[in-house]
Amino acid sequence: MKVIAPRYTETETKALNTYIKLMRAAETVTARTSRIMAKSNLTISQFGVLEALFHKGSLCQRDIAEKMLKSTGNITMVIDNLEKRGLVRRQRDTDDRRYITIHLTDDGNLLIANVFPLIMETIVQEMNILKDPEQEELGRLCRMLGLSERDAPLT
């Protein structure tokens, strides 16, 4: 049985090709930075939590989840694993016991302080393929794509 490939409109083809290029580029850059994380036995999500705490200070789980565009359930598991490694600690609010703040431990601070500059260096190398105006334009376009999702209905 011969499978006949569907025909797409010019608009559909252009959108699909652009999406594929965007995803391939993101996956390639992510793979290169992930190697550094893996050497420190960190997942991308674990690195994201440590990085957020490193740069923003202690945060509640809900705020961490929002920053990382993850569910609170997923972030709970990530924080559980970081806590088991002694990299973060939880602290319940004395007035509202439902509110839990996540803090970096000394070990967590030391780890992210050592790993983050290596990741930053890799990101800078990757982005330096583009000239400054091109980086700004890519950032602007990505922001447009990201913001458009806020207005789109969820299906």
DSSP file (Angstrom, degrees, kcal/mol; ACC not computed):
  #  RESIDUE AA STRUCTURE BP1 BP2  ACC     N-H-->O    O-->H-N    N-H-->O    O-->H-N    TCO  KAPPA ALPHA  PHI   PSI    X-CA   Y-CA   Z-CA
    1    1 A M              0   0    0      0, 0.0     2,-0.4     0, 0.0     0, 0.0   0.000 360.0 360.0 360.0 125.6    0.0    0.0    0.0
    2    2 A K        -     0   0    0      1,-0.0     2,-0.5     2,-0.0     0, 0.0  -0.707 360.0-141.4 -88.3 130.0    1.5    3.3   -1.1
    3    3 A V        -     0   0    0     -2,-0.4     2,-0.6     0, 0.0    -1,-0.0  -0.791  11.0-147.3 -91.8 129.6    1.2    6.2    1.4
    4    4 A I        -     0   0    0     -2,-0.5    -2,-0.0     1,-0.0     0, 0.0  -0.863  16.2-128.9-100.0 121.3    0.5    9.5   -0.2
    5    5 A A        -     0   0    0     -2,-0.6     2,-0.0     1,-0.1    -1,-0.0  -0.433  29.6-111.1 -67.6 138.3    2.0   12.4    1.6
    6    6 A P        -     0   0    0      0, 0.0     2,-0.5     0, 0.0    -1,-0.1  -0.313  26.3-121.6 -67.4 154.0   -0.5   15.2    2.4
    7    7 A R        -     0   0    0     -2,-0.0     2,-0.3     0, 0.0     0, 0.0  -0.826  27.2-158.6 -97.3 135.5   -0.2   18.5    0.6
    8    8 A Y        -     0   0    0     -2,-0.5     2,-0.0     1,-0.1     0, 0.0  -0.823  19.1-110.5-113.4 153.1    0.3   21.5    2.7
    9    9 A T     >  -     0   0    0     -2,-0.3     4,-2.6     1,-0.1     5,-0.2  -0.290  35.6-106.2 -70.8 165.8   -0.4   25.1    1.9
   10   10 A E  H  > S+     0   0    0      1,-0.2     4,-2.4     2,-0.2     5,-0.2   0.887 123.2  51.3 -60.2 -39.7    2.5   27.5    1.5
   11   11 A T  H  > S+     0   0    0      2,-0.2     4,-2.3     1,-0.2    -1,-0.2   0.917 111.0  47.1 -64.7 -44.3    1.7   29.0    4.9
   12   12 A E  H  > S+     0   0    0      2,-0.2     4,-2.7     1,-0.2    -2,-0.2   0.913 113.1  48.8 -63.9 -43.3    1.6   25.6    6.6
   13   13 A T  H  X S+     0   0    0     -4,-2.6     4,-2.7     2,-0.2     5,-0.2   0.919 112.4  47.8 -63.2 -44.8    4.9   24.6    5.0
   14   14 A K  H  X S+     0   0    0     -4,-2.4     4,-2.3    -5,-0.2     5,-0.2   0.919 113.8  47.2 -63.2 -44.2    6.6   27.8    6.0
   15   15 A A  H  X S+     0   0    0     -4,-2.3     4,-2.5     2,-0.2    -2,-0.2   0.924 113.7  47.6 -64.0 -44.7    5.3   27.5    9.6
   16   16 A L  H  X S+     0   0    0     -4,-2.7     4,-2.5     2,-0.2    -2,-0.2   0.924 112.9  48.0 -63.2 -45.6    6.4   23.9    9.9
   17   17 A N  H  X S+     0   0    0     -4,-2.7     4,-2.1     2,-0.2    -1,-0.2   0.892 113.0  48.3 -62.9 -40.5    9.9   24.5    8.4
   18   18 A T  H  X S+     0   0    0     -4,-2.3     4,-2.5    -5,-0.2    -2,-0.2   0.918 111.4  50.2 -66.0 -43.3   10.4   27.5   10.8
   19   19 A Y  H  X S+     0   0    0     -4,-2.5     4,-2.7     1,-0.2     5,-0.2   0.920 109.9  50.4 -60.9 -44.6    9.2   25.4   13.8
   20   20 A I  H  X S+     0   0    0     -4,-2.5     4,-2.6     1,-0.2     5,-0.2   0.916 111.3  48.2 -61.5 -43.9   11.6   22.6   12.9
   21   21 A K  H  X S+     0   0    0     -4,-2.1     4,-2.4     2,-0.2    -1,-0.2   0.912 112.3  49.5 -62.8 -42.9   14.5   25.0   12.6
   22   22 A L  H  X S+     0   0    0     -4,-2.5     4,-2.5     1,-0.2    -2,-0.2   0.934 113.9  44.9 -61.4 -47.4   13.7   26.6   15.9
   23   23 A M  H  X S+     0   0    0     -4,-2.7     4,-2.8     2,-0.2    -2,-0.2   0.887 112.8  50.4 -67.5 -39.7   13.4   23.2   17.7
   24   24 A R  H  X S+     0   0    0     -4,-2.6     4,-2.3    -5,-0.2    -1,-0.2   0.923 112.4  47.2 -64.0 -43.3   16.6   21.8   16.1
   25   25 A A  H  X S+     0   0    0     -4,-2.4     4,-2.4    -5,-0.2     5,-0.2   0.933 114.4  46.8 -63.3 -45.5   18.5   24.9   17.1
   26   26 A A  H  X S+     0   0    0     -4,-2.5     4,-2.6     1,-0.2    -2,-0.2   0.916 113.1  48.8 -63.3 -43.5   17.1   24.9   20.7
   27   27 A E  H  X S+     0   0    0     -4,-2.8     4,-2.4     2,-0.2    -1,-0.2   0.884 111.1  50.7 -63.7 -39.2   17.8   21.1   21.0
   28   28 A T  H  X S+     0   0    0     -4,-2.3     4,-1.7     2,-0.2    -2,-0.2   0.943 113.9  42.7 -65.0 -48.5   21.4   21.6   19.8
   29   29 A V  H  X S+     0   0    0     -4,-2.4     4,-2.0     1,-0.2     5,-0.2   0.909 114.9  51.3 -65.2 -41.4   22.2   24.4   22.2
   30   30 A T  H  X S+     0   0    0     -4,-2.6     4,-2.6    -5,-0.2    -2,-0.2   0.896 107.0  53.8 -62.1 -41.1   20.4   22.6   25.0
   31   31 A A  H  X S+     0   0    0     -4,-2.4     4,-1.1     1,-0.2    -1,-0.2   0.896 108.7  49.4 -61.4 -40.0   22.4   19.4   24.3
   32   32 A R  H  X S+     0   0    0     -4,-1.7     4,-0.6     1,-0.2    -1,-0.2   0.897 115.3  41.8 -69.0 -39.9   25.7   21.3   24.6
   33   33 A T  H >X S+     0   0    0     -4,-2.0     4,-1.5     1,-0.2     3,-0.5   0.827 107.6  62.7 -75.4 -29.7   24.8   23.0   27.9
   34   34 A S  H 3X S+     0   0    0     -4,-2.6     4,-2.9     1,-0.2    -1,-0.2   0.803  92.1  65.1 -65.1 -28.7   23.3   19.8   29.3
   35   35 A R  H 3X S+     0   0    0     -4,-1.1     4,-1.6     1,-0.2    -1,-0.2   0.901 102.6  47.8 -59.9 -40.3   26.7   18.0   29.0
   36   36 A I  H <X S+     0   0    0     -4,-0.6     4,-0.8    -3,-0.5    -1,-0.2   0.914 112.3  49.0 -67.3 -42.6   28.0   20.4   31.7
   37   37 A M  H ><>S+     0   0    0     -4,-1.5     5,-2.3     1,-0.2     3,-1.1   0.915 108.0  54.6 -61.4 -43.2   25.0   19.8   33.9
   38   38 A A  H ><5S+     0   0    0     -4,-2.9     3,-1.8     1,-0.3    -1,-0.2   0.851  99.8  60.2 -62.0 -35.2   25.4   16.1   33.5
   39   39 A K  H 3<5S+     0   0    0     -4,-1.6    -1,-0.3     1,-0.3    -2,-0.2   0.783 108.9  44.7 -63.3 -25.5   29.0   16.2   34.7
   40   40 A S  T <<5S-     0   0    0     -3,-1.1    -1,-0.3    -4,-0.8    -2,-0.2   0.239 120.4-112.2 -99.1  10.9   27.6   17.7   37.9
   41   41 A N  T < 5S+     0   0    0     -3,-1.8     2,-0.4     1,-0.2    -3,-0.2   0.888  72.3 138.6  60.0  42.0   24.8   15.1   38.1
   42   42 A L      < -     0   0    0     -5,-2.3    -1,-0.2    -8,-0.2    -2,-0.2  -0.944  46.2-142.9-118.3 138.7   22.1   17.7   37.4
   43   43 A T     >  -     0   0    0     -2,-0.4     4,-2.7    -3,-0.1     5,-0.2  -0.458  36.1-104.1 -83.0 168.8   19.1   17.5   35.2
   44   44 A I  H  > S+     0   0    0      1,-0.2     4,-2.5     2,-0.2     5,-0.1   0.912 124.0  49.3 -60.6 -41.7   18.0   20.6   33.3
   45   45 A S  H  > S+     0   0    0      2,-0.2     4,-2.2     1,-0.2    -1,-0.2   0.905 110.5  49.4 -66.0 -41.1   15.1   21.1   35.8
   46   46 A Q  H  > S+     0   0    0      2,-0.2     4,-2.5     1,-0.2     5,-0.2   0.927 111.7  48.9 -63.3 -44.1   17.5   20.7   38.8
   47   47 A F  H  X S+     0   0    0     -4,-2.7     4,-3.1     1,-0.2     5,-0.2   0.922 109.2  54.0 -59.3 -43.6   19.9   23.2   37.2
   48   48 A G  H  X S+     0   0    0     -4,-2.5     4,-2.3     1,-0.2    -2,-0.2   0.891 109.4  47.1 -59.4 -41.7   16.9   25.6   36.6
   49   49 A V  H  X S+     0   0    0     -4,-2.2     4,-2.3     2,-0.2     5,-0.2   0.945 114.6  46.0 -65.0 -48.3   15.8   25.4   40.3
   50   50 A L  H  X S+     0   0    0     -4,-2.5     4,-2.4     1,-0.2    -2,-0.2   0.906 113.3  50.2 -61.8 -41.5   19.4   26.0   41.5
   51   51 A E  H  X S+     0   0    0     -4,-3.1     4,-2.4    -5,-0.2     5,-0.3   0.914 109.8  50.2 -64.0 -42.9   19.9   28.8   39.1
   52   52 A A  H  X S+     0   0    0     -4,-2.3     4,-2.8    -5,-0.2     5,-0.4   0.927 114.1  44.3 -61.6 -44.9   16.7   30.5   40.0
   53   53 A L  H  X S+     0   0    0     -4,-2.3     4,-1.6     3,-0.2    -1,-0.2   0.869 112.4  53.5 -67.1 -36.5   17.6   30.4   43.7
   54   54 A F  H  < S+     0   0    0     -4,-2.4    -2,-0.2    -5,-0.2    -1,-0.2   0.900 121.3  29.5 -64.0 -43.3   21.1   31.5   43.0
   55   55 A H  H  < S+     0   0    0     -4,-2.4    -2,-0.2    -5,-0.2    -1,-0.2   0.777 132.3  31.4 -92.1 -28.0   20.0   34.6   41.1
   56   56 A K  H  < S-     0   0    0     -4,-2.8    -3,-0.2    -5,-0.3    -2,-0.2   0.601 100.1-129.9-105.4 -14.6   16.7   35.4   42.8
   57   57 A G     <  -     0   0    0     -4,-1.6    -1,-0.3    -5,-0.4    -2,-0.1  -0.386  61.2  -9.4  87.8-175.4   17.2   34.2   46.4
   58   58 A S  S    S+     0   0    0     -2,-0.1     2,-0.3    -4,-0.1    45,-0.2  -0.242  72.0 179.1 -58.7 140.4   14.9   31.9   48.3
   59   59 A L  E     -A  102   0A   0     43,-1.5    43,-3.6    41,-0.0     2,-0.2  -0.943  30.3-107.0-140.0 158.2   11.5   31.3   46.6
   60   60 A C  E  >  -A  101   0A   0     -2,-0.3     4,-2.1    41,-0.3     3,-0.4  -0.539  38.3-110.1 -81.6 158.2    8.4   29.4   47.2
   61   61 A Q  H  > S+     0   0    0     39,-1.0     4,-2.8     1,-0.2     5,-0.2   0.867 117.3  56.3 -56.8 -40.1    7.7   26.3   45.1
   62   62 A R  H  > S+     0   0    0      1,-0.2     4,-2.3     2,-0.2    -1,-0.2   0.908 108.0  47.5 -60.7 -42.7    4.9   27.9   43.2
   63   63 A D  H  > S+     0   0    0     -3,-0.4     4,-2.4     2,-0.2    -1,-0.2   0.887 111.8  50.3 -66.8 -38.9    7.1   30.8   42.1
   64   64 A I  H  X S+     0   0    0     -4,-2.1     4,-2.0     2,-0.2    -2,-0.2   0.938 110.4  50.0 -62.5 -46.2    9.9   28.4   41.0
   65   65 A A  H  X>S+     0   0    0     -4,-2.8     5,-2.4     1,-0.2     4,-0.7   0.914 111.3  48.8 -59.0 -44.5    7.3   26.4   39.0
   66   66 A E  H ><5S+     0   0    0     -4,-2.3     3,-0.8     1,-0.2    -1,-0.2   0.916 110.1  51.1 -62.7 -43.9    6.0   29.6   37.3
   67   67 A K  H 3<5S+     0   0    0     -4,-2.4    -1,-0.2     1,-0.2    -2,-0.2   0.858 117.0  40.0 -60.9 -35.9    9.6   30.7   36.5
   68   68 A M  H 3<5S-     0   0    0     -4,-2.0    -1,-0.2    -5,-0.2    -2,-0.2   0.430 107.0-123.3 -95.9   0.1   10.4   27.4   34.9
   69   69 A L  T <<5 +     0   0    0     -3,-0.8     2,-0.3    -4,-0.7    -3,-0.2   0.898  69.6 128.6  57.2  42.9    7.0   26.9   33.2
   70   70 A K      < -     0   0    0     -5,-2.4    -1,-0.2    -6,-0.2     2,-0.1  -0.816  65.0 -98.4-122.0 162.0    6.6   23.6   35.0
   71   71 A S     >  -     0   0    0     -2,-0.3     4,-2.2     1,-0.1     5,-0.2  -0.450  30.8-119.5 -75.3 155.5    3.7   22.2   37.1
   72   72 A T  H  > S+     0   0    0      1,-0.2     4,-2.2     2,-0.2     5,-0.1   0.842 115.3  57.5 -64.2 -31.5    4.1   22.4   40.9
   73   73 A G  H  > S+     0   0    0      2,-0.2     4,-1.5     1,-0.2    -1,-0.2   0.914 107.3  46.2 -64.0 -42.9    3.9   18.6   41.0
   74   74 A N  H  > S+     0   0    0      1,-0.2     4,-2.0     2,-0.2    -2,-0.2   0.914 112.6  50.0 -65.1 -43.1    6.9   18.3   38.8
   75   75 A I  H  X S+     0   0    0     -4,-2.2     4,-2.9     1,-0.2     5,-0.2   0.861 104.6  59.1 -66.0 -35.0    8.9   21.0   40.7
   76   76 A T  H  X S+     0   0    0     -4,-2.2     4,-2.5     1,-0.2    -1,-0.2   0.926 107.7  46.0 -57.8 -44.7    8.0   19.1   44.0
   77   77 A M  H  X S+     0   0    0     -4,-1.5     4,-2.2     2,-0.2    -2,-0.2   0.912 112.6  49.9 -65.0 -42.7    9.8   16.0   42.6
   78   78 A V  H  X S+     0   0    0     -4,-2.0     4,-2.1     1,-0.2    -2,-0.2   0.928 113.4  46.0 -61.2 -45.3   12.8   18.1   41.4
   79   79 A I  H  X S+     0   0    0     -4,-2.9     4,-2.8     2,-0.2    -2,-0.2   0.880 108.1  57.3 -67.3 -38.1   13.1   19.8   44.8
   80   80 A D  H  X S+     0   0    0     -4,-2.5     4,-2.3    -5,-0.2    -1,-0.2   0.935 109.7  45.4 -54.2 -46.8   12.7   16.4   46.6
   81   81 A N  H  X S+     0   0    0     -4,-2.2     4,-1.2     1,-0.2    -2,-0.2   0.878 113.3  48.5 -68.4 -37.8   15.7   15.2   44.7
   82   82 A L  H  <>S+     0   0    0     -4,-2.1     5,-2.6     2,-0.2     6,-0.7   0.879 111.2  51.5 -67.4 -36.8   17.8   18.3   45.3
   83   83 A E  H ><5S+     0   0    0     -4,-2.8     3,-1.5     1,-0.2    -2,-0.2   0.900 105.2  55.3 -66.6 -41.0   16.9   18.1   49.0
   84   84 A K  H 3<5S+     0   0    0     -4,-2.3    -1,-0.2     1,-0.3    -2,-0.2   0.838 108.2  49.9 -59.8 -32.6   18.0   14.5   49.2
   85   85 A R  T 3<5S-     0   0    0     -4,-1.2    -1,-0.3    -5,-0.1    -2,-0.2   0.490 116.8-116.8 -84.2  -3.6   21.4   15.6   47.8
   86   86 A G  T < 5S+     0   0    0     -3,-1.5    22,-0.5    -4,-0.3    21,-0.4   0.745  82.8 118.7  76.4  23.3   21.6   18.4   50.4
   87   87 A L  S   <S+     0   0    0     -5,-2.6    18,-2.2    20,-0.2     2,-0.3   0.719  76.7  19.3 -95.0 -24.1   21.6   21.1   47.8
   88   88 A V  E     -B  104   0A   0     -6,-0.7     2,-0.3    16,-0.3    16,-0.2  -0.929  64.7-154.3-137.1 163.3   18.3   22.8   48.9
   89   89 A R  E     -B  103   0A   0     14,-2.4    14,-2.8    -2,-0.3     2,-0.3  -0.988  13.6-132.3-137.7 150.3   16.2   22.9   52.1
   90   90 A R  E     -B  102   0A   0     -2,-0.3     2,-0.4    12,-0.2    12,-0.2  -0.761  17.1-169.1 -98.9 146.2   12.6   23.6   52.7
   91   91 A Q  E     -B  101   0A   0     10,-2.0    10,-2.9    -2,-0.3     2,-0.2  -0.959  14.4-140.5-138.4 120.3   11.3   26.0   55.4
   92   92 A R  E     -B  100   0A   0     -2,-0.4     2,-0.3     8,-0.2     8,-0.2  -0.536  25.9-113.3 -76.5 141.4    7.6   26.2   56.4
   93   93 A D        -     0   0    0      6,-2.7     6,-0.1     3,-0.6    -1,-0.1  -0.557  17.8-141.6 -70.7 135.6    6.2   29.6   57.1
   94   94 A T  S    S+     0   0    0     -2,-0.3     3,-0.2     1,-0.2    -1,-0.1   0.808  99.9  43.0 -72.3 -28.6    5.4   29.9   60.8
   95   95 A D  S    S+     0   0    0      1,-0.3     2,-0.5     4,-0.1    -1,-0.2   0.854 128.0  25.5 -84.4 -37.2    2.2   31.9   60.1
   96   96 A D    >   -     0   0    0      3,-0.1     3,-2.0     1,-0.1    -3,-0.6  -0.874  66.6-167.9-130.7  98.6    0.9   29.9   57.1
   97   97 A R  T 3  S+     0   0    0     -2,-0.5    -1,-0.1     1,-0.3    -3,-0.1   0.621  84.8  67.0 -66.7 -12.4    2.2   26.3   57.2
   98   98 A R  T 3  S+     0   0    0     -6,-0.1     2,-0.6     2,-0.0    -1,-0.3   0.745  85.2  84.1 -75.1 -22.7    1.0   25.7   53.6
   99   99 A Y    <   -     0   0    0     -3,-2.0    -6,-2.7    -6,-0.1     2,-0.5  -0.724  61.5-176.2 -88.7 117.4    3.7   28.2   52.4
  100  100 A I  E     - B   0  92A   0     -2,-0.6   -39,-1.0    -8,-0.2     2,-0.4  -0.962  11.1-154.2-119.0 126.5    7.1   26.6   52.0
  101  101 A T  E     -AB  60  91A   0    -10,-2.9   -10,-2.0    -2,-0.5     2,-0.5  -0.816   9.9-142.3 -99.6 138.5   10.2   28.5   51.0
  102  102 A I  E     -AB  59  90A   0    -43,-3.6   -43,-1.5    -2,-0.4     2,-0.3  -0.872  20.8-173.9-102.7 129.7   13.0   26.8   49.2
  103  103 A H  E     - B   0  89A   0    -14,-2.8   -14,-2.4    -2,-0.5     2,-0.3  -0.915  26.0-117.2-121.4 146.9   16.6   27.9   50.1
  104  104 A L  E     - B   0  88A   0     -2,-0.3   -16,-0.3   -16,-0.2     2,-0.1  -0.624  29.5-140.0 -73.0 140.3   20.0   27.0   48.7
  105  105 A T     >  -     0   0    0    -18,-2.2     4,-2.8    -2,-0.3     5,-0.2  -0.437  31.6 -98.6 -86.7 173.8   22.2   25.2   51.2
  106  106 A D  H  > S+     0   0    0      1,-0.2     4,-2.4     2,-0.2     5,-0.2   0.913 128.0  49.4 -59.5 -41.9   25.9   25.9   51.3
  107  107 A D  H  > S+     0   0    0    -21,-0.4     4,-2.4     2,-0.2    -1,-0.2   0.902 111.6  48.6 -64.5 -40.4   26.6   22.9   49.2
  108  108 A G  H  > S+     0   0    0    -22,-0.5     4,-2.5     2,-0.2     5,-0.3   0.906 111.6  49.2 -64.9 -42.2   23.9   23.9   46.7
  109  109 A N  H  X S+     0   0    0     -4,-2.8     4,-2.2     1,-0.2    -2,-0.2   0.911 112.0  48.7 -63.1 -43.2   25.3   27.5   46.5
  110  110 A L  H  X S+     0   0    0     -4,-2.4     4,-1.4    -5,-0.2    -2,-0.2   0.916 112.2  48.9 -63.6 -44.0   28.9   26.1   46.0
  111  111 A L  H  X S+     0   0    0     -4,-2.4     4,-2.5     1,-0.2     3,-0.5   0.956 115.2  41.7 -62.2 -51.7   27.7   23.8   43.2
  112  112 A I  H  X S+     0   0    0     -4,-2.5     4,-2.6     1,-0.2    -1,-0.2   0.851 110.6  57.7 -68.7 -32.6   25.7   26.3   41.2
  113  113 A A  H  < S+     0   0    0     -4,-2.2    -1,-0.2    -5,-0.3    -2,-0.2   0.814 114.5  39.3 -64.9 -29.1   28.4   29.0   41.8
  114  114 A N  H  X S+     0   0    0     -4,-1.4     4,-0.5    -3,-0.5    -2,-0.2   0.834 121.3  41.3 -86.4 -36.3   30.9   26.6   40.1
  115  115 A V  H >X S+     0   0    0     -4,-2.5     4,-2.0    -5,-0.2     3,-0.6   0.874 103.0  65.4 -81.9 -38.9   28.6   25.2   37.4
  116  116 A F  H 3X S+     0   0    0     -4,-2.6     4,-3.1     1,-0.2     5,-0.2   0.892  98.1  52.7 -58.2 -44.4   26.8   28.4   36.3
  117  117 A P  H 3> S+     0   0    0      0, 0.0     4,-2.3     0, 0.0    -1,-0.2   0.861 109.3  51.1 -60.6 -32.3   29.9   30.2   34.9
  118  118 A L  H <X S+     0   0    0     -3,-0.6     4,-1.8    -4,-0.5    -2,-0.2   0.902 112.5  45.4 -68.7 -40.8   30.6   27.1   32.7
  119  119 A I  H  X S+     0   0    0     -4,-2.0     4,-2.7     2,-0.2     5,-0.2   0.921 112.1  52.2 -66.6 -44.1   27.1   27.1   31.4
  120  120 A M  H  X S+     0   0    0     -4,-3.1     4,-2.8     1,-0.2    -2,-0.2   0.917 108.3  51.3 -58.5 -44.3   27.2   30.9   30.8
  121  121 A E  H  X S+     0   0    0     -4,-2.3     4,-2.3    -5,-0.2    -1,-0.2   0.910 111.1  47.8 -60.3 -42.8   30.4   30.5   28.8
  122  122 A T  H  X S+     0   0    0     -4,-1.8     4,-2.5     2,-0.2    -2,-0.2   0.911 111.8  49.7 -65.0 -43.3   28.9   27.8   26.6
  123  123 A I  H  X S+     0   0    0     -4,-2.7     4,-2.9     2,-0.2     5,-0.2   0.924 110.6  50.0 -62.2 -44.2   25.8   29.9   26.1
  124  124 A V  H  X S+     0   0    0     -4,-2.8     4,-2.0     1,-0.2    -2,-0.2   0.923 110.9  49.6 -61.1 -44.4   27.9   32.9   25.1
  125  125 A Q  H  < S+     0   0    0     -4,-2.3     4,-0.3    -5,-0.2    -1,-0.2   0.923 113.1  46.9 -59.7 -44.6   29.9   30.8   22.7
  126  126 A E  H >< S+     0   0    0     -4,-2.5     3,-1.1     1,-0.2    -2,-0.2   0.924 115.3  44.6 -63.8 -45.2   26.7   29.4   21.1
  127  127 A M  H >< S+     0   0    0     -4,-2.9     3,-2.1     1,-0.2    -1,-0.2   0.754  96.6  74.5 -73.9 -24.0   25.1   32.8   20.8
  128  128 A N  T 3< S+     0   0    0     -4,-2.0    -1,-0.2     1,-0.3    -2,-0.2   0.574  75.9  79.2 -68.8  -6.8   28.2   34.5   19.5
  129  129 A I  T <  S+     0   0    0     -3,-1.1     2,-0.3    -4,-0.3    -1,-0.3   0.830  93.7  60.6 -61.8 -31.0   27.5   32.8   16.2
  130  130 A L  S <  S-     0   0    0     -3,-2.1     2,-0.1    -4,-0.2     5,-0.0  -0.754  94.1-118.5 -97.1 144.1   25.0   35.6   15.8
  131  131 A K     >  -     0   0    0     -2,-0.3     4,-2.5     1,-0.1     3,-0.4  -0.357  38.7 -97.0 -71.9 161.8   26.0   39.3   15.8
  132  132 A D  H  > S+     0   0    0      1,-0.2     4,-2.4     2,-0.2     5,-0.2   0.893 125.3  48.0 -50.3 -49.5   24.7   41.5   18.5
  133  133 A P  H  > S+     0   0    0      0, 0.0     4,-2.3     0, 0.0    -1,-0.2   0.870 111.7  51.7 -62.6 -32.8   21.8   42.8   16.4
  134  134 A E  H  > S+     0   0    0     -3,-0.4     4,-2.8     2,-0.2    -2,-0.2   0.890 108.8  50.1 -69.4 -38.7   20.9   39.3   15.3
  135  135 A Q  H  X S+     0   0    0     -4,-2.5     4,-2.6     2,-0.2    -1,-0.2   0.914 111.7  48.8 -62.8 -42.3   20.8   38.1   19.0
  136  136 A E  H  X S+     0   0    0     -4,-2.4     4,-2.5    -5,-0.2    -2,-0.2   0.911 112.6  47.8 -63.6 -41.9   18.5   41.0   19.8
  137  137 A E  H  X S+     0   0    0     -4,-2.3     4,-2.8     2,-0.2    -2,-0.2   0.913 111.6  49.5 -67.0 -42.2   16.3   40.2   16.9
  138  138 A L  H  X S+     0   0    0     -4,-2.8     4,-2.8     2,-0.2     5,-0.2   0.928 111.9  49.3 -61.1 -44.0   16.2   36.5   17.8
  139  139 A G  H  X S+     0   0    0     -4,-2.6     4,-2.3     1,-0.2    -2,-0.2   0.913 111.6  49.0 -59.9 -43.3   15.3   37.5   21.4
  140  140 A R  H  X S+     0   0    0     -4,-2.5     4,-2.1     2,-0.2    -2,-0.2   0.918 113.1  46.7 -62.8 -44.6   12.6   39.8   20.2
  141  141 A L  H  X S+     0   0    0     -4,-2.8     4,-2.2     2,-0.2    -2,-0.2   0.906 112.3  49.4 -66.7 -41.6   11.1   37.1   17.9
  142  142 A C  H  X S+     0   0    0     -4,-2.8     4,-2.8     1,-0.2    -1,-0.2   0.902 109.8  52.2 -64.1 -39.7   11.2   34.4   20.6
  143  143 A R  H  X S+     0   0    0     -4,-2.3     4,-2.9    -5,-0.2     5,-0.2   0.911 107.6  52.3 -62.0 -41.5    9.5   36.8   23.0
  144  144 A M  H  X S+     0   0    0     -4,-2.1     4,-1.9     1,-0.2    -2,-0.2   0.928 111.4  46.8 -59.6 -44.8    6.8   37.4   20.5
  145  145 A L  H  X S+     0   0    0     -4,-2.2     4,-0.9     1,-0.2    -2,-0.2   0.928 114.3  47.3 -63.2 -44.5    6.2   33.7   20.1
  146  146 A G  H  X S+     0   0    0     -4,-2.8     4,-0.5     1,-0.2     3,-0.4   0.885 113.1  47.3 -65.3 -40.2    6.2   33.2   23.9
  147  147 A L  H >X S+     0   0    0     -4,-2.9     3,-0.9     1,-0.2     4,-0.7   0.816 101.3  65.2 -72.8 -29.6    3.9   36.0   24.6
  148  148 A S  H >X S+     0   0    0     -4,-1.9     4,-0.9     1,-0.3     3,-0.7   0.820  93.0  63.6 -63.3 -28.3    1.4   35.0   21.9
  149  149 A E  H 3< S+     0   0    0     -4,-0.9     3,-0.4    -3,-0.4    -1,-0.3   0.823  92.1  63.9 -63.8 -31.7    0.7   31.8   23.9
  150  150 A R  H << S+     0   0    0     -3,-0.9    -1,-0.2    -4,-0.5    -2,-0.2   0.848 107.6  41.0 -62.2 -33.6   -0.7   33.8   26.7
  151  151 A D  H << S+     0   0    0     -4,-0.7    -1,-0.2    -3,-0.7    -2,-0.2   0.634  95.2  96.2 -90.6 -14.4   -3.5   35.0   24.6
  152  152 A A  S  < S-     0   0    0     -4,-0.9     2,-0.1    -3,-0.4    -3,-0.0  -0.553  79.9-115.6 -79.8 137.9   -4.2   31.7   22.8
  153  153 A P        -     0   0    0      0, 0.0     2,-0.3     0, 0.0    -1,-0.1  -0.459  29.9-115.5 -69.2 143.9   -7.0   29.6   24.2
  154  154 A L              0   0    0      1,-0.1    -5,-0.0    -2,-0.1     0, 0.0  -0.629 360.0 360.0 -78.9 135.4   -5.9   26.2   25.5
  155  155 A T              0   0    0     -2,-0.3    -1,-0.1     0, 0.0     0, 0.0   0.420 360.0 360.0-108.7 360.0   -7.3   23.3   23.6
